[in-house]
Amino acid sequence: MVSIVQIKNKLPMDFIEEIYSTYNQRISDKILMGIDSKRLTTLRVNTLKYDINSLTKYFDKVNIEYDKVLWYDDALIIKNANESELQQLDIYKNGYIYIQSLSSMIPPLVLNPREGENILDLTAAPGSKTTQMACMMHNKGYILANELNKIRCEKLKYNVNMQGAEIVEITNKDGTELNYKEKFDKVLLDTPCSGEGRFILEDENTYKTWSIKQVNELAKLQKKLIKSGVDSLKNGGEIVYSTCTLNKKENEEIVDWAIKNLKLELLDIDLKIKDSIKILNKAMQILPNETQEGFFIAKLRKI
């Protein structure tokens, strides 16, 4: 087992200083131990094509071991198969399951899109949350899924089609320049971020390009994106802002700025997640561990 000191010596020093200045020592140590964890593969059933009971029976038959997820009936933690092994199964090739991190499943659950609503997924690729929301809406309503990057947009189109998410329209635009004045009931902004919650100690590629400069540049983009999202939202509508990162600048400070400048109020999140802490009294910070990535989720209402 690697010690905290050994973990600190492998990760960027600026990142270590940032974590220990943001959180107390117990939480900071827990984050570093989570980064050192070997992460299990997790997935959800695509309820547009299949159901959780059929999936668990199938896994029992082919000897794939799993744990159920207490806060999400349609999700499973896989204990004895990795992502590439699951991708060989017919149920994957036919779009019956979607391999997705547990933390990534939380923002759609918090947004809670309902049948018949108009939803904007502002930065949607590769489509994990888009297709999850289509399942939650039983393919009834409308989701506009936007992605700026052309290659990632193609991946989004592929996943939406594979999952049978028929209520999704895909656009390839700059999310900061959308012109949908008060059109949508709800907006999901899972924003581009520095990805600190996805750091894996044994995979240097997950953190070698990280820098304070990058964090600062992303924070500027995030303000533009959340403003675009709020402009697109009907009065009284709700926006969920989420990142897979751990720092204040991209999380609390963006939410604080949005509340002060965009006429928003912060709402409670009624989900009990292991290894999560309250931020700003109502938002949620998920800490990384063997089953989940680090994630930040805030739910806001347009006043």
ZAVEX-805950 format. One record per residue (C-alpha): residue number from 1; x, y, z; residue in one letter. Coordinates in nm, 3 decimals, padded with zeros to 5 digits. Layout:
<pts>
- i / xx / yy / zz / aa
- NUM / X / Y / Z / A
...
</pts>
This chain:
<pts>
- i / xx / yy / zz / aa
- 1 / 00.000 / 00.000 / 00.000 / M
- 2 / 00.137 / 00.339 / -00.101 / V
- 3 / 00.179 / 00.602 / 00.173 / S
- 4 / 00.034 / 00.955 / 00.160 / I
- 5 / 00.391 / 01.089 / 00.125 / V
- 6 / 00.456 / 00.864 / -00.176 / Q
- 7 / 00.129 / 00.977 / -00.338 / I
- 8 / 00.221 / 01.343 / -00.280 / K
- 9 / 00.559 / 01.289 / -00.444 / N
- 10 / 00.401 / 01.157 / -00.765 / K
- 11 / 00.130 / 01.423 / -00.817 / L
- 12 / 00.187 / 01.789 / -00.921 / P
- 13 / 00.297 / 01.995 / -00.619 / M
- 14 / 00.059 / 02.282 / -00.705 / D
- 15 / -00.229 / 02.033 / -00.704 / F
- 16 / -00.129 / 01.898 / -00.361 / I
- 17 / -00.109 / 02.252 / -00.220 / E
- 18 / -00.448 / 02.336 / -00.374 / E
- 19 / -00.618 / 02.030 / -00.218 / I
- 20 / -00.474 / 02.085 / 00.132 / Y
- 21 / -00.567 / 02.455 / 00.125 / S
- 22 / -00.925 / 02.372 / 00.014 / T
- 23 / -01.004 / 02.080 / 00.246 / Y
- 24 / -00.901 / 01.979 / 00.598 / N
- 25 / -00.624 / 01.721 / 00.636 / Q
- 26 / -00.858 / 01.423 / 00.685 / R
- 27 / -01.054 / 01.498 / 00.366 / I
- 28 / -00.737 / 01.584 / 00.172 / S
- 29 / -00.572 / 01.255 / 00.274 / D
- 30 / -00.892 / 01.071 / 00.177 / K
- 31 / -00.885 / 01.235 / -00.169 / I
- 32 / -00.525 / 01.126 / -00.224 / L
- 33 / -00.603 / 00.770 / -00.115 / M
- 34 / -00.897 / 00.773 / -00.356 / G
- 35 / -00.665 / 00.880 / -00.639 / I
- 36 / -00.448 / 00.579 / -00.552 / D
- 37 / -00.748 / 00.339 / -00.565 / S
- 38 / -00.793 / 00.092 / -00.849 / K
- 39 / -01.130 / 00.201 / -00.988 / R
- 40 / -01.392 / -00.065 / -01.059 / L
- 41 / -01.600 / -00.056 / -01.378 / T
- 42 / -01.956 / 00.070 / -01.333 / T
- 43 / -02.253 / 00.080 / -01.569 / L
- 44 / -02.623 / 00.147 / -01.597 / R
- 45 / -02.891 / -00.042 / -01.782 / V
- 46 / -03.043 / 00.130 / -02.084 / N
- 47 / -03.408 / 00.120 / -01.981 / T
- 48 / -03.518 / 00.215 / -02.335 / L
- 49 / -03.413 / -00.136 / -02.443 / K
- 50 / -03.369 / -00.352 / -02.131 / Y
- 51 / -03.432 / -00.363 / -01.755 / D
- 52 / -03.226 / -00.418 / -01.442 / I
- 53 / -03.386 / -00.753 / -01.351 / N
- 54 / -03.307 / -00.902 / -01.692 / S
- 55 / -02.954 / -00.765 / -01.667 / L
- 56 / -02.881 / -00.912 / -01.324 / T
- 57 / -03.021 / -01.250 / -01.434 / K
- 58 / -02.795 / -01.239 / -01.740 / Y
- 59 / -02.489 / -01.150 / -01.530 / F
- 60 / -02.571 / -01.432 / -01.285 / D
- 61 / -02.587 / -01.672 / -01.580 / K
- 62 / -02.248 / -01.569 / -01.724 / V
- 63 / -02.082 / -01.541 / -01.380 / N
- 64 / -02.024 / -01.167 / -01.382 / I
- 65 / -02.020 / -01.049 / -01.020 / E
- 66 / -02.175 / -00.715 / -00.929 / Y
- 67 / -02.291 / -00.496 / -00.644 / D
- 68 / -02.610 / -00.291 / -00.663 / K
- 69 / -02.595 / 00.086 / -00.609 / V
- 70 / -02.802 / 00.205 / -00.312 / L
- 71 / -02.896 / 00.541 / -00.464 / W
- 72 / -02.965 / 00.430 / -00.822 / Y
- 73 / -03.161 / 00.113 / -00.904 / D
- 74 / -03.045 / 00.105 / -01.267 / D
- 75 / -02.671 / 00.109 / -01.190 / A
- 76 / -02.427 / -00.172 / -01.105 / L
- 77 / -02.067 / -00.197 / -00.983 / I
- 78 / -01.885 / -00.477 / -01.168 / I
- 79 / -01.643 / -00.674 / -00.951 / K
- 80 / -01.478 / -00.929 / -01.181 / N
- 81 / -01.481 / -00.782 / -01.535 / A
- 82 / -01.322 / -00.472 / -01.685 / N
- 83 / -01.453 / -00.233 / -01.949 / E
- 84 / -01.294 / -00.411 / -02.248 / S
- 85 / -01.436 / -00.747 / -02.136 / E
- 86 / -01.785 / -00.601 / -02.102 / L
- 87 / -01.756 / -00.447 / -02.449 / Q
- 88 / -01.732 / -00.798 / -02.596 / Q
- 89 / -02.082 / -00.886 / -02.472 / L
- 90 / -02.385 / -00.875 / -02.702 / D
- 91 / -02.574 / -00.666 / -02.446 / I
- 92 / -02.309 / -00.396 / -02.485 / Y
- 93 / -02.294 / -00.421 / -02.865 / K
- 94 / -02.675 / -00.391 / -02.883 / N
- 95 / -02.688 / -00.086 / -02.656 / G
- 96 / -02.859 / -00.260 / -02.364 / Y
- 97 / -02.602 / -00.126 / -02.117 / I
- 98 / -02.392 / 00.191 / -02.099 / Y
- 99 / -02.053 / 00.189 / -01.925 / I
- 100 / -02.040 / 00.507 / -01.718 / Q
- 101 / -01.879 / 00.625 / -01.396 / S
- 102 / -02.116 / 00.635 / -01.100 / L
- 103 / -02.037 / 01.001 / -01.033 / S
- 104 / -02.131 / 01.088 / -01.390 / S
- 105 / -02.478 / 00.945 / -01.329 / M
- 106 / -02.549 / 01.189 / -01.044 / I
- 107 / -02.606 / 01.520 / -01.234 / P
- 108 / -02.900 / 01.383 / -01.439 / P
- 109 / -03.054 / 01.236 / -01.121 / L
- 110 / -03.022 / 01.577 / -00.953 / V
- 111 / -03.168 / 01.759 / -01.256 / L
- 112 / -03.454 / 01.505 / -01.265 / N
- 113 / -03.585 / 01.562 / -01.621 / P
- 114 / -03.946 / 01.454 / -01.665 / R
- 115 / -04.160 / 01.333 / -01.954 / E
- 116 / -04.262 / 01.617 / -02.185 / G
- 117 / -03.999 / 01.867 / -02.070 / E
- 118 / -03.755 / 02.059 / -02.292 / N
- 119 / -03.399 / 01.992 / -02.177 / I
- 120 / -03.069 / 02.149 / -02.288 / L
- 121 / -02.751 / 01.944 / -02.245 / D
- 122 / -02.503 / 02.223 / -02.310 / L
- 123 / -02.174 / 02.029 / -02.341 / T
- 124 / -02.305 / 01.682 / -02.412 / A
- 125 / -02.036 / 01.454 / -02.558 / A
- 126 / -01.990 / 01.163 / -02.536 / P
- 127 / -02.359 / 01.132 / -02.446 / G
- 128 / -02.352 / 00.947 / -02.114 / S
- 129 / -02.582 / 01.194 / -01.939 / K
- 130 / -02.783 / 01.274 / -02.254 / T
- 131 / -02.885 / 00.910 / -02.300 / T
- 132 / -02.943 / 00.867 / -01.925 / Q
- 133 / -03.186 / 01.162 / -01.932 / M
- 134 / -03.367 / 01.013 / -02.234 / A
- 135 / -03.416 / 00.698 / -02.025 / C
- 136 / -03.546 / 00.900 / -01.730 / M
- 137 / -03.793 / 01.075 / -01.965 / M
- 138 / -03.904 / 00.744 / -02.125 / H
- 139 / -03.825 / 00.897 / -02.467 / N
- 140 / -04.104 / 01.154 / -02.419 / K
- 141 / -04.013 / 01.522 / -02.446 / G
- 142 / -03.714 / 01.691 / -02.610 / Y
- 143 / -03.340 / 01.705 / -02.541 / I
- 144 / -03.109 / 01.937 / -02.733 / L
- 145 / -02.757 / 01.794 / -02.695 / A
- 146 / -02.484 / 02.038 / -02.796 / N
- 147 / -02.113 / 01.970 / -02.847 / E
- 148 / -01.850 / 02.206 / -02.986 / L
- 149 / -01.579 / 01.951 / -03.076 / N
- 150 / -01.660 / 01.787 / -03.411 / K
- 151 / -01.494 / 01.453 / -03.334 / I
- 152 / -01.662 / 01.431 / -02.993 / R
- 153 / -01.989 / 01.532 / -03.159 / C
- 154 / -01.966 / 01.225 / -03.385 / E
- 155 / -01.918 / 01.008 / -03.075 / K
- 156 / -02.225 / 01.175 / -02.924 / L
- 157 / -02.430 / 01.095 / -03.236 / K
- 158 / -02.313 / 00.733 / -03.229 / Y
- 159 / -02.405 / 00.683 / -02.862 / N
- 160 / -02.744 / 00.854 / -02.893 / V
- 161 / -02.829 / 00.631 / -03.189 / N
- 162 / -02.696 / 00.313 / -03.024 / M
- 163 / -02.898 / 00.377 / -02.708 / Q
- 164 / -03.219 / 00.448 / -02.901 / G
- 165 / -03.258 / 00.797 / -02.752 / A
- 166 / -03.510 / 00.921 / -03.008 / E
- 167 / -03.598 / 01.252 / -02.838 / I
- 168 / -03.243 / 01.390 / -02.876 / V
- 169 / -03.148 / 01.653 / -03.133 / E
- 170 / -02.773 / 01.710 / -03.171 / I
- 171 / -02.603 / 02.041 / -03.252 / T
- 172 / -02.235 / 02.119 / -03.310 / N
- 173 / -02.207 / 02.477 / -03.177 / K
- 174 / -02.007 / 02.689 / -02.934 / D
- 175 / -02.196 / 02.650 / -02.607 / G
- 176 / -02.103 / 03.003 / -02.500 / T
- 177 / -02.284 / 03.151 / -02.801 / E
- 178 / -02.616 / 02.967 / -02.808 / L
- 179 / -02.915 / 03.193 / -02.865 / N
- 180 / -03.208 / 03.012 / -02.703 / Y
- 181 / -03.376 / 03.281 / -02.497 / K
- 182 / -03.572 / 03.119 / -02.213 / E
- 183 / -03.665 / 02.813 / -02.421 / K
- 184 / -03.578 / 02.529 / -02.184 / F
- 185 / -03.739 / 02.391 / -01.868 / D
- 186 / -03.407 / 02.254 / -01.741 / K
- 187 / -03.040 / 02.279 / -01.838 / V
- 188 / -02.755 / 02.039 / -01.769 / L
- 189 / -02.408 / 02.192 / -01.778 / L
- 190 / -02.148 / 01.923 / -01.717 / D
- 191 / -01.874 / 02.164 / -01.806 / T
- 192 / -01.525 / 02.109 / -01.946 / P
- 193 / -01.292 / 02.111 / -01.646 / C
- 194 / -00.943 / 02.026 / -01.522 / S
- 195 / -01.048 / 01.668 / -01.438 / G
- 196 / -00.883 / 01.643 / -01.096 / E
- 197 / -01.151 / 01.398 / -00.981 / G
- 198 / -01.040 / 01.156 / -01.253 / R
- 199 / -00.673 / 01.146 / -01.155 / F
- 200 / -00.545 / 00.788 / -01.118 / I
- 201 / -00.204 / 00.763 / -00.953 / L
- 202 / -00.075 / 00.477 / -01.168 / E
- 203 / -00.180 / 00.654 / -01.491 / D
- 204 / 00.038 / 00.964 / -01.529 / E
- 205 / -00.160 / 01.068 / -01.839 / N
- 206 / -00.453 / 01.162 / -01.615 / T
- 207 / -00.258 / 01.441 / -01.443 / Y
- 208 / 00.063 / 01.524 / -01.634 / K
- 209 / -00.093 / 01.816 / -01.830 / T
- 210 / -00.268 / 01.968 / -01.525 / W
- 211 / -00.165 / 02.321 / -01.424 / S
- 212 / -00.293 / 02.620 / -01.225 / I
- 213 / -00.291 / 02.817 / -01.551 / K
- 214 / -00.527 / 02.562 / -01.709 / Q
- 215 / -00.761 / 02.585 / -01.406 / V
- 216 / -00.776 / 02.964 / -01.437 / N
- 217 / -00.848 / 02.949 / -01.812 / E
- 218 / -01.122 / 02.691 / -01.762 / L
- 219 / -01.287 / 02.903 / -01.492 / A
- 220 / -01.327 / 03.185 / -01.746 / K
- 221 / -01.490 / 02.943 / -01.994 / L
- 222 / -01.717 / 02.800 / -01.723 / Q
- 223 / -01.857 / 03.146 / -01.642 / K
- 224 / -01.940 / 03.201 / -02.010 / K
- 225 / -02.104 / 02.859 / -02.036 / L
- 226 / -02.317 / 02.894 / -01.723 / I
- 227 / -02.434 / 03.237 / -01.841 / K
- 228 / -02.533 / 03.085 / -02.176 / S
- 229 / -02.716 / 02.806 / -01.995 / G
- 230 / -02.906 / 03.044 / -01.768 / V
- 231 / -02.999 / 03.267 / -02.066 / D
- 232 / -03.150 / 02.956 / -02.230 / S
- 233 / -03.353 / 02.870 / -01.919 / L
- 234 / -03.714 / 02.971 / -01.855 / K
- 235 / -03.783 / 03.177 / -01.542 / N
- 236 / -03.831 / 02.932 / -01.256 / G
- 237 / -03.637 / 02.667 / -01.448 / G
- 238 / -03.347 / 02.470 / -01.300 / E
- 239 / -02.985 / 02.427 / -01.405 / I
- 240 / -02.742 / 02.165 / -01.276 / V
- 241 / -02.377 / 02.269 / -01.289 / Y
- 242 / -02.127 / 01.986 / -01.254 / S
- 243 / -01.755 / 01.917 / -01.294 / T
- 244 / -01.528 / 01.618 / -01.246 / C
- 245 / -01.282 / 01.831 / -01.053 / T
- 246 / -01.202 / 01.920 / -00.692 / L
- 247 / -01.085 / 02.283 / -00.672 / N
- 248 / -01.278 / 02.588 / -00.553 / K
- 249 / -01.207 / 02.803 / -00.856 / K
- 250 / -01.403 / 02.577 / -01.094 / E
- 251 / -01.666 / 02.476 / -00.839 / N
- 252 / -01.775 / 02.698 / -00.549 / E
- 253 / -01.640 / 03.018 / -00.702 / E
- 254 / -01.832 / 02.962 / -01.027 / I
- 255 / -02.153 / 02.893 / -00.834 / V
- 256 / -02.096 / 03.198 / -00.611 / D
- 257 / -02.037 / 03.414 / -00.919 / W
- 258 / -02.349 / 03.277 / -01.092 / A
- 259 / -02.572 / 03.341 / -00.788 / I
- 260 / -02.450 / 03.700 / -00.762 / K
- 261 / -02.460 / 03.783 / -01.134 / N
- 262 / -02.728 / 03.566 / -01.298 / L
- 263 / -03.025 / 03.578 / -01.057 / K
- 264 / -03.004 / 03.221 / -00.933 / L
- 265 / -03.075 / 03.051 / -00.601 / E
- 266 / -02.894 / 02.740 / -00.481 / L
- 267 / -03.116 / 02.437 / -00.412 / L
- 268 / -03.067 / 02.135 / -00.185 / D
- 269 / -02.958 / 01.803 / -00.331 / I
- 270 / -03.152 / 01.516 / -00.177 / D
- 271 / -02.916 / 01.225 / -00.246 / L
- 272 / -02.714 / 01.024 / 00.003 / K
- 273 / -02.382 / 00.930 / -00.159 / I
- 274 / -02.092 / 00.758 / 00.017 / K
- 275 / -01.777 / 00.974 / 00.045 / D
- 276 / -01.955 / 01.300 / -00.034 / S
- 277 / -01.950 / 01.632 / 00.151 / I
- 278 / -02.171 / 01.940 / 00.144 / K
- 279 / -02.027 / 02.251 / -00.019 / I
- 280 / -02.189 / 02.595 / 00.022 / L
- 281 / -02.432 / 02.411 / 00.257 / N
- 282 / -02.630 / 02.270 / -00.040 / K
- 283 / -02.401 / 02.166 / -00.327 / A
- 284 / -02.228 / 01.827 / -00.327 / M
- 285 / -01.862 / 01.730 / -00.362 / Q
- 286 / -01.805 / 01.362 / -00.436 / I
- 287 / -01.466 / 01.234 / -00.323 / L
- 288 / -01.280 / 00.980 / -00.540 / P
- 289 / -01.269 / 00.617 / -00.426 / N
- 290 / -01.265 / 00.270 / -00.584 / E
- 291 / -01.619 / 00.303 / -00.727 / T
- 292 / -01.651 / 00.674 / -00.810 / Q
- 293 / -01.461 / 00.971 / -00.953 / E
- 294 / -01.435 / 01.304 / -00.776 / G
- 295 / -01.728 / 01.521 / -00.885 / F
- 296 / -01.896 / 01.851 / -00.794 / F
- 297 / -02.272 / 01.904 / -00.841 / I
- 298 / -02.477 / 02.218 / -00.776 / A
- 299 / -02.849 / 02.264 / -00.849 / K
- 300 / -02.976 / 02.618 / -00.908 / L
- 301 / -03.310 / 02.780 / -00.992 / R
- 302 / -03.356 / 03.087 / -01.211 / K
- 303 / -03.542 / 03.348 / -01.008 / I
</pts>
